[in-house]
Amino acid sequence: MASLIPIAISFSSTAKPRSPSTAQNHRVAPHAPPSPPHILSRRDAAILSSASLLFSLSPSDPAFAFSLGISGPKEWLKEQKKKSSRFLLAPIDASRESLRSAYRLLTSRDSDFTDSDLEELQRLLKSSGRDCVPEDRNSLVDFQSKTGVEVCTFKLVVKNAASLLDSKDPLKLAAENTLDDLVRSFSSLNGLANGIDIKLPSDRAKIADALAETISHLDKFEKGVKDCLEI
């Protein structure tokens, strides 16, 4: 079995499992409530998907040797990706919920909009972009991106989903194209939100239309990711 372990690790996430001593020093408070899906952070989403994949590749699983002997490691890894897809798709779901919340904020009433509503709208839009719009990154994330660290959650999602595909695979290329469209849509949406008067019905209508378009791009991006995973 020991000879098979390097094969599994070569296809796994880059996340490294912590040693027992490290895990003991980072125990989570027993009563800490879980984060709601709509505020899932980029870091949390990456950790969840990486941890899920790493767990699924455990050589202690009795099916591990059987799968390698029958279908080969690539086919087995493909099945593990399908099983852990809910973790990979979690940031997409979280962004969609943020966009829908922003849409509800704009359409919930006809008047009495304040600067606080605009601030909440901008916060929701920035959150939904998952650090993929350079202009909306905070100083720490911007610094990380300049050092070569990939900070755009959606790019990490595509990279993970398509990791078993060839670089020129049509499914991979299609997913990357939908990602480009999505990032452009987010950039346009956020730029529009930074220049509107939320008290004006016409400005709110413009944002609402742009929100609907961005949600459509997000749905297409999700389909592209699912196509890569074959789910």
VENVENMO-V605856 format. One record per residue. N is the residue number from 1. RES is the residue in one letter. SS is DSSP state (a for helix, b for strand, c for the rest). PHI is phi in whole degrees, -180 to 180 (* if undefined). D_LAST is the distance of its C-alpha to the last C-alpha in whole Angstrom. Layout:
# VENVENMO-V605856
n	res	ss	phi	d_last
N	RES	SS	PHI	D_LAST
N	RES	SS	PHI	D_LAST
This chain:
# VENVENMO-V605856
n	res	ss	phi	d_last
1	M	c	*	30
2	A	a	-63	31
3	S	a	-71	31
4	L	a	-90	27
5	I	a	-63	27
6	P	a	-58	27
7	I	a	-64	24
8	A	a	-66	22
9	I	a	-67	23
10	S	a	-65	23
11	F	c	-104	19
12	S	c	-88	19
13	S	c	-65	20
14	T	c	-77	23
15	A	c	-65	24
16	K	c	-101	27
17	P	c	-67	27
18	R	c	-80	31
19	S	c	-72	34
20	P	a	-56	35
21	S	a	-68	38
22	T	a	-68	36
23	A	a	-62	33
24	Q	a	-67	37
25	N	c	-83	38
26	H	c	-127	35
27	R	c	-70	35
28	V	c	-87	33
29	A	c	-56	36
30	P	c	-62	35
31	H	c	-107	35
32	A	c	-69	33
33	P	c	-73	31
34	P	c	-69	27
35	S	c	-72	26
36	P	c	-64	25
37	P	a	-58	22
38	H	a	-76	23
39	I	a	-118	25
40	L	c	-58	23
41	S	c	-86	24
42	R	a	-58	23
43	R	a	-64	25
44	D	a	-62	23
45	A	a	-64	20
46	A	a	-65	20
47	I	a	-65	22
48	L	a	-61	19
49	S	a	-68	16
50	S	a	-68	19
51	A	a	-64	20
52	S	a	-63	17
53	L	a	-66	16
54	L	a	-63	20
55	F	a	-64	20
56	S	a	-68	17
57	L	c	-95	19
58	S	c	-59	22
59	P	c	-70	24
60	S	c	-77	26
61	D	c	-65	23
62	P	a	-58	24
63	A	a	-77	21
64	F	a	-61	22
65	A	a	-66	24
66	F	a	-61	23
67	S	a	-65	20
68	L	a	-64	22
69	G	a	-77	24
70	I	a	-100	22
71	S	c	-100	19
72	G	c	91	20
73	P	a	-63	19
74	K	a	-66	16
75	E	a	-65	14
76	W	a	-66	15
77	L	a	-63	14
78	K	a	-61	10
79	E	a	-67	10
80	Q	a	-66	12
81	K	a	-64	10
82	K	a	-62	7
83	K	a	-66	10
84	S	c	-99	11
85	S	a	-63	9
86	R	a	-63	11
87	F	a	-72	14
88	L	a	-68	12
89	L	a	-87	12
90	A	a	-57	15
91	P	a	-65	17
92	I	a	-68	15
93	D	a	-62	16
94	A	a	-64	19
95	S	a	-66	20
96	R	a	-61	19
97	E	a	-65	22
98	S	a	-64	24
99	L	a	-65	24
100	R	a	-67	25
101	S	a	-64	27
102	A	a	-64	29
103	Y	a	-65	29
104	R	a	-64	30
105	L	a	-61	33
106	L	a	-76	34
107	T	a	-110	34
108	S	c	-76	35
109	R	c	-154	39
110	D	c	-102	41
111	S	c	-155	44
112	D	c	63	45
113	F	c	-80	42
114	T	c	-125	43
115	D	a	-63	43
116	S	a	-65	41
117	D	a	-64	38
118	L	a	-65	38
119	E	a	-63	38
120	E	a	-66	35
121	L	a	-61	33
122	Q	a	-64	33
123	R	a	-65	32
124	L	a	-63	29
125	L	a	-68	28
126	K	a	-64	29
127	S	a	-63	27
128	S	a	-69	24
129	G	c	-74	24
130	R	c	52	23
131	D	c	62	26
132	C	c	-94	25
133	V	c	-103	28
134	P	a	-53	31
135	E	a	-67	34
136	D	a	-101	32
137	R	c	-79	32
138	N	c	-77	34
139	S	a	-63	37
140	L	a	-68	35
141	V	a	-64	32
142	D	a	-64	34
143	F	a	-63	36
144	Q	a	-61	33
145	S	a	-64	31
146	K	a	-75	34
147	T	c	-92	34
148	G	c	99	31
149	V	c	-82	29
150	E	c	-77	26
151	V	c	-108	26
152	C	c	-78	23
153	T	a	-57	20
154	F	a	-67	18
155	K	a	-68	19
156	L	a	-65	18
157	V	a	-63	15
158	V	a	-63	14
159	K	a	-60	16
160	N	a	-69	14
161	A	a	-63	11
162	A	c	-102	13
163	S	c	-64	15
164	L	c	-98	14
165	L	c	-99	15
166	D	c	-67	18
167	S	c	-61	20
168	K	c	-104	20
169	D	c	-62	17
170	P	a	-57	16
171	L	a	-66	13
172	K	a	-65	14
173	L	a	-64	17
174	A	a	-65	16
175	A	a	-64	14
176	E	a	-67	17
177	N	a	-66	19
178	T	a	-67	17
179	L	a	-66	18
180	D	a	-59	22
181	D	a	-63	22
182	L	a	-65	21
183	V	a	-64	24
184	R	a	-63	26
185	S	a	-65	25
186	F	a	-63	26
187	S	a	-63	29
188	S	a	-66	31
189	L	a	-63	30
190	N	a	-68	31
191	G	a	-64	34
192	L	a	-66	35
193	A	a	-67	35
194	N	c	-80	37
195	G	c	-125	40
196	I	c	-102	40
197	D	c	-105	42
198	I	c	-65	40
199	K	c	-79	43
200	L	c	-90	43
201	P	a	-57	41
202	S	a	-65	41
203	D	a	-69	39
204	R	a	-64	37
205	A	a	-65	36
206	K	a	-62	35
207	I	a	-65	33
208	A	a	-60	31
209	D	a	-65	30
210	A	a	-66	29
211	L	a	-63	27
212	A	a	-60	25
213	E	a	-67	24
214	T	a	-66	23
215	I	a	-61	21
216	S	a	-63	19
217	H	a	-65	19
218	L	a	-65	17
219	D	a	-63	15
220	K	a	-66	14
221	F	a	-64	14
222	E	a	-60	11
223	K	a	-62	9
224	G	a	-62	10
225	V	a	-65	9
226	K	a	-65	5
227	D	a	-62	6
228	C	a	-63	8
229	L	a	-85	6
230	E	c	60	4
231	I	c	-124	0
